[in-house]
Amino acid sequence: MTYETPQDAEDAYYDALESGDAEAMSRVWGDEDGIACLLPMTPMAIGAQVPLLWRTLFEQGGRFDLEVRHFGWIENGDLAIHLVEERVVAAPGAQVPPPIYATNVFRRDTDGWRLVLHQNSPTPPPPPGMAGDGSTAVA
């Protein structure tokens, strides 16, 4: 599969994430040993560990329905960095967890654009004295 733009590769990544498709996820990633994925509460996966990480997550029932909002793109030649917010789409009436912030790095090679790094982290807790919605807490 060829991804003509970094956005095409990113769309394929999130489609694979949502469908829990390990094969589709593997096609999004670059082939070189230098790929890496760092998810909360998991060790960093490097190289051949990346597809193994996703296969394991999907086999354990991991499915992720996310809304993705872009904060910015940094693109220069054969390298692209996308800064995004990932929000879990919760079932009606369910509590929506805080967003996760992610960095997706893509590299263009002879076969098009591929993901070479995905790193995400949960939203940090609010500073002392601040409620979770950004308003000042009242004692």
VEXDREN-2710 file (C-alpha; in Angstrom, 1 decimal):
% VEXDREN-2710
k/r/px/py/pz
1/MET/0.0/0.0/0.0
2/THR/1.3/3.4/-0.9
3/TYR/0.4/6.5/1.1
4/GLU/0.7/9.6/-1.0
5/THR/0.7/12.1/1.8
6/PRO/1.4/12.0/5.6
7/GLN/-2.3/12.6/6.2
8/ASP/-3.1/9.5/4.1
9/ALA/-0.8/7.4/6.3
10/GLU/-2.2/9.0/9.5
11/ASP/-5.8/8.2/8.4
12/ALA/-4.8/4.6/7.7
13/TYR/-3.2/4.4/11.2
14/TYR/-6.4/5.6/12.9
15/ASP/-8.5/3.4/10.7
16/ALA/-6.4/0.4/11.7
17/LEU/-6.6/1.4/15.4
18/GLU/-10.4/1.7/15.2
19/SER/-10.9/-1.6/13.5
20/GLY/-8.3/-3.5/15.5
21/ASP/-6.6/-4.7/12.3
22/ALA/-3.0/-5.7/13.0
23/GLU/-2.2/-6.3/9.3
24/ALA/-3.5/-2.9/8.3
25/MET/-1.5/-1.4/11.2
26/SER/1.7/-3.1/10.1
27/ARG/1.3/-1.6/6.6
28/VAL/1.3/2.0/8.0
29/TRP/4.6/1.7/9.6
30/GLY/8.0/2.1/8.0
31/ASP/10.1/-1.0/7.3
32/GLU/13.3/0.2/8.9
33/ASP/14.5/-0.9/12.3
34/GLY/14.3/2.7/13.5
35/ILE/10.6/2.8/14.0
36/ALA/9.3/3.3/17.6
37/CYS/6.0/3.4/19.4
38/LEU/5.5/4.6/23.0
39/LEU/2.1/4.3/24.6
40/PRO/1.1/5.0/28.2
41/MET/1.8/2.1/30.6
42/THR/3.7/0.1/28.0
43/PRO/7.4/-0.3/27.4
44/MET/8.8/1.5/24.3
45/ALA/8.5/-0.7/21.2
46/ILE/11.3/-0.4/18.7
47/GLY/11.7/-2.0/15.3
48/ALA/10.1/-5.4/15.0
49/GLN/8.5/-4.9/18.5
50/VAL/6.1/-2.3/17.1
51/PRO/3.9/-4.7/15.0
52/LEU/4.1/-7.2/17.9
53/LEU/2.8/-4.6/20.3
54/TRP/-0.2/-3.8/18.2
55/ARG/-0.9/-7.4/17.4
56/THR/-0.9/-8.2/21.2
57/LEU/-3.1/-5.2/22.0
58/PHE/-5.6/-6.1/19.3
59/GLU/-5.7/-9.8/20.3
60/GLN/-6.5/-8.7/23.9
61/GLY/-9.6/-6.9/22.5
62/GLY/-8.1/-3.5/22.1
63/ARG/-10.3/-1.3/19.9
64/PHE/-10.1/2.4/20.0
65/ASP/-12.8/4.7/18.7
66/LEU/-11.2/8.1/18.7
67/GLU/-11.8/11.6/17.5
68/VAL/-8.6/13.2/16.3
69/ARG/-8.0/16.9/16.3
70/HIS/-4.8/18.4/14.8
71/PHE/-2.9/21.1/16.6
72/GLY/-0.3/21.5/14.0
73/TRP/1.8/20.0/11.2
74/ILE/5.5/20.5/10.7
75/GLU/6.5/19.3/7.3
76/ASN/9.9/19.7/5.7
77/GLY/11.0/17.6/2.7
78/ASP/10.7/13.9/3.5
79/LEU/9.7/14.4/7.1
80/ALA/6.4/15.3/8.6
81/ILE/5.3/15.7/12.3
82/HIS/1.7/15.8/13.3
83/LEU/0.7/17.1/16.7
84/VAL/-2.8/15.8/17.6
85/GLU/-5.3/15.4/20.4
86/GLU/-7.0/12.0/20.6
87/ARG/-10.4/11.9/22.3
88/VAL/-12.1/8.6/23.1
89/VAL/-15.7/8.5/21.7
90/ALA/-17.7/7.3/24.7
91/ALA/-21.0/5.5/24.7
92/PRO/-24.0/7.7/25.4
93/GLY/-24.2/8.5/29.1
94/ALA/-20.7/7.2/29.8
95/GLN/-18.0/9.4/31.3
96/VAL/-15.6/10.8/28.7
97/PRO/-12.0/10.3/29.7
98/PRO/-9.6/13.3/29.3
99/PRO/-7.9/13.6/25.9
100/ILE/-4.6/12.1/25.0
101/TYR/-1.9/14.1/23.2
102/ALA/0.1/12.4/20.5
103/THR/3.0/13.1/18.1
104/ASN/3.0/11.2/14.9
105/VAL/6.2/11.3/12.8
106/PHE/6.2/10.3/9.1
107/ARG/9.0/9.8/6.6
108/ARG/8.7/9.6/2.9
109/ASP/10.6/6.8/1.2
110/THR/10.5/5.3/-2.3
111/ASP/7.1/3.7/-1.4
112/GLY/5.4/6.8/-0.1
113/TRP/4.8/8.1/3.4
114/ARG/5.1/5.8/6.4
115/LEU/4.7/6.2/10.2
116/VAL/8.1/6.0/12.0
117/LEU/7.1/7.2/15.5
118/HIS/3.9/7.4/17.4
119/GLN/4.1/8.7/21.0
120/ASN/1.2/9.6/23.2
121/SER/0.6/10.6/26.7
122/PRO/-2.4/11.2/28.9
123/THR/-3.5/14.7/29.9
124/PRO/-1.6/15.8/33.0
125/PRO/-3.7/16.5/36.1
126/PRO/-4.8/20.1/36.6
127/PRO/-2.5/22.3/38.7
128/PRO/-3.3/22.6/42.4
129/GLY/-6.3/24.8/43.0
130/MET/-7.8/24.3/39.6
131/ALA/-10.8/22.1/38.8
132/GLY/-10.6/19.7/35.9
133/ASP/-12.6/22.0/33.7
134/GLY/-10.1/24.8/34.0
135/SER/-12.1/26.9/36.5
136/THR/-10.8/27.7/39.9
137/ALA/-11.8/25.3/42.6
138/VAL/-13.9/26.8/45.5
139/ALA/-13.3/25.5/49.0
END
